Amino acid sequence: MSTVFLGERADGQYRQQVAIKLLRYHHGASSQRSRFDIERHILATLEHPNISRLLDGGTCADGRPYLVMEHVRGVAIDTYCRTRPPVAARRYP
């Protein structure tokens, strides 16, 4: 549904890396746009130390929406999932 890029503040005032989430938007895919807008509204209301903060958002010149979020260093989610046992094989206390 979207692509996430690593970005960096470019105005020289201070250094900050961010995650930029850009909708892979195709004209006429209004359901994707609606889901992206809902995600943006939900993220704007969340405050929790384990959830990346929403810093900004907007619309590109081509009409695709984007979110700018706090960048959290770590392993990519697909890599993490491949290195863990399947959910059915895990033991929980």
Short mmCIF file of the C-alpha atoms (twelve columns), coordinates in Angstrom:
data_MODEL
# 
_entry.id   MODEL 
# 
loop_
_atom_site.group_PDB 
_atom_site.id 
_atom_site.type_symbol 
_atom_site.label_atom_id 
_atom_site.label_alt_id 
_atom_site.label_comp_id 
_atom_site.label_asym_id 
_atom_site.label_seq_id 
_atom_site.Cartn_x 
_atom_site.Cartn_y 
_atom_site.Cartn_z 
_atom_site.pdbx_PDB_model_num 
ATOM 1  C CA . MET A 1  0.000   0.000   0.000  1 
ATOM 2  C CA . SER A 2  2.883   2.386   0.727  1 
ATOM 3  C CA . THR A 3  6.655   2.702   0.672  1 
ATOM 4  C CA . VAL A 4  8.753   3.947   3.595  1 
ATOM 5  C CA . PHE A 5  11.934  5.954   3.020  1 
ATOM 6  C CA . LEU A 6  14.620  7.097   5.418  1 
ATOM 7  C CA . GLY A 7  14.780  10.887  5.331  1 
ATOM 8  C CA . GLU A 8  16.826  13.582  6.992  1 
ATOM 9  C CA . ARG A 9  16.002  17.134  7.923  1 
ATOM 10 C CA . ALA A 10 17.657  19.340  5.299  1 
ATOM 11 C CA . ASP A 11 17.370  22.907  6.600  1 
ATOM 12 C CA . GLY A 12 20.638  22.807  8.572  1 
ATOM 13 C CA . GLN A 13 19.045  23.825  11.884 1 
ATOM 14 C CA . TYR A 14 19.579  20.416  13.476 1 
ATOM 15 C CA . ARG A 15 20.089  16.807  12.435 1 
ATOM 16 C CA . GLN A 16 17.131  14.475  12.563 1 
ATOM 17 C CA . GLN A 17 16.409  11.274  10.684 1 
ATOM 18 C CA . VAL A 18 12.776  10.474  9.947  1 
ATOM 19 C CA . ALA A 19 10.715  7.784   8.270  1 
ATOM 20 C CA . ILE A 20 8.692   9.082   5.320  1 
ATOM 21 C CA . LYS A 21 5.730   6.912   4.395  1 
ATOM 22 C CA . LEU A 22 4.464   7.586   0.879  1 
ATOM 23 C CA . LEU A 23 1.285   6.055   -0.511 1 
ATOM 24 C CA . ARG A 24 1.801   4.067   -3.706 1 
ATOM 25 C CA . TYR A 25 -1.174  5.908   -5.097 1 
ATOM 26 C CA . HIS A 26 -2.781  5.196   -8.408 1 
ATOM 27 C CA . HIS A 27 -5.468  7.549   -9.610 1 
ATOM 28 C CA . GLY A 28 -8.817  5.946   -8.943 1 
ATOM 29 C CA . ALA A 29 -7.580  3.939   -5.924 1 
ATOM 30 C CA . SER A 30 -9.726  5.905   -3.495 1 
ATOM 31 C CA . SER A 31 -10.031 3.022   -0.998 1 
ATOM 32 C CA . GLN A 32 -6.238  3.062   -0.494 1 
ATOM 33 C CA . ARG A 33 -6.341  6.811   0.022  1 
ATOM 34 C CA . SER A 34 -9.168  6.471   2.552  1 
ATOM 35 C CA . ARG A 35 -7.249  3.845   4.551  1 
ATOM 36 C CA . PHE A 36 -4.118  6.028   4.489  1 
ATOM 37 C CA . ASP A 37 -6.116  9.037   5.747  1 
ATOM 38 C CA . ILE A 38 -7.610  6.928   8.557  1 
ATOM 39 C CA . GLU A 39 -4.117  5.770   9.535  1 
ATOM 40 C CA . ARG A 40 -2.910  9.388   9.608  1 
ATOM 41 C CA . HIS A 41 -5.794  10.444  11.876 1 
ATOM 42 C CA . ILE A 42 -5.229  7.514   14.243 1 
ATOM 43 C CA . LEU A 43 -1.469  8.110   14.444 1 
ATOM 44 C CA . ALA A 44 -2.071  11.775  15.267 1 
ATOM 45 C CA . THR A 45 -3.949  10.740  18.426 1 
ATOM 46 C CA . LEU A 46 -1.495  8.128   19.721 1 
ATOM 47 C CA . GLU A 47 1.134   8.794   22.365 1 
ATOM 48 C CA . HIS A 48 3.029   5.751   23.579 1 
ATOM 49 C CA . PRO A 49 6.746   5.019   23.994 1 
ATOM 50 C CA . ASN A 50 6.466   1.928   21.747 1 
ATOM 51 C CA . ILE A 51 4.702   3.694   18.863 1 
ATOM 52 C CA . SER A 52 6.559   5.912   16.419 1 
ATOM 53 C CA . ARG A 53 5.348   9.514   16.684 1 
ATOM 54 C CA . LEU A 54 3.726   11.270  13.757 1 
ATOM 55 C CA . LEU A 55 5.723   14.445  13.077 1 
ATOM 56 C CA . ASP A 56 4.148   15.823  9.914  1 
ATOM 57 C CA . GLY A 57 2.145   14.912  6.847  1 
ATOM 58 C CA . GLY A 58 0.965   16.375  3.621  1 
ATOM 59 C CA . THR A 59 0.428   15.816  -0.065 1 
ATOM 60 C CA . CYS A 60 3.046   15.586  -2.832 1 
ATOM 61 C CA . ALA A 61 2.752   17.603  -6.039 1 
ATOM 62 C CA . ASP A 62 1.363   14.503  -7.789 1 
ATOM 63 C CA . GLY A 63 -1.441  14.192  -5.213 1 
ATOM 64 C CA . ARG A 64 -0.038  11.292  -3.187 1 
ATOM 65 C CA . PRO A 65 -0.266  11.741  0.595  1 
ATOM 66 C CA . TYR A 66 2.705   11.179  2.882  1 
ATOM 67 C CA . LEU A 67 3.444   10.865  6.585  1 
ATOM 68 C CA . VAL A 68 6.645   11.934  8.319  1 
ATOM 69 C CA . MET A 69 7.250   9.822   11.395 1 
ATOM 70 C CA . GLU A 70 9.886   9.369   14.035 1 
ATOM 71 C CA . HIS A 71 12.579  7.002   12.712 1 
ATOM 72 C CA . VAL A 72 13.218  4.029   14.964 1 
ATOM 73 C CA . ARG A 73 16.403  2.067   14.367 1 
ATOM 74 C CA . GLY A 74 15.983  -1.663  14.257 1 
ATOM 75 C CA . VAL A 75 15.625  -4.728  12.107 1 
ATOM 76 C CA . ALA A 76 13.236  -4.544  9.159  1 
ATOM 77 C CA . ILE A 77 9.930   -6.234  10.023 1 
ATOM 78 C CA . ASP A 78 10.211  -8.808  7.201  1 
ATOM 79 C CA . THR A 79 13.720  -9.776  8.348  1 
ATOM 80 C CA . TYR A 80 12.561  -10.029 11.958 1 
ATOM 81 C CA . CYS A 81 9.654   -12.296 11.005 1 
ATOM 82 C CA . ARG A 82 11.847  -14.600 8.884  1 
ATOM 83 C CA . THR A 83 14.243  -15.140 11.800 1 
ATOM 84 C CA . ARG A 84 11.552  -15.994 14.371 1 
ATOM 85 C CA . PRO A 85 9.772   -19.327 14.756 1 
ATOM 86 C CA . PRO A 86 6.261   -19.494 13.287 1 
ATOM 87 C CA . VAL A 87 3.590   -18.217 15.650 1 
ATOM 88 C CA . ALA A 88 2.101   -21.701 16.085 1 
ATOM 89 C CA . ALA A 89 5.501   -23.022 17.289 1 
ATOM 90 C CA . ARG A 90 6.001   -20.362 19.985 1 
ATOM 91 C CA . ARG A 91 5.387   -21.073 23.648 1 
ATOM 92 C CA . TYR A 92 3.702   -18.478 25.765 1 
ATOM 93 C CA . PRO A 93 3.690   -18.461 29.578 1 
# 
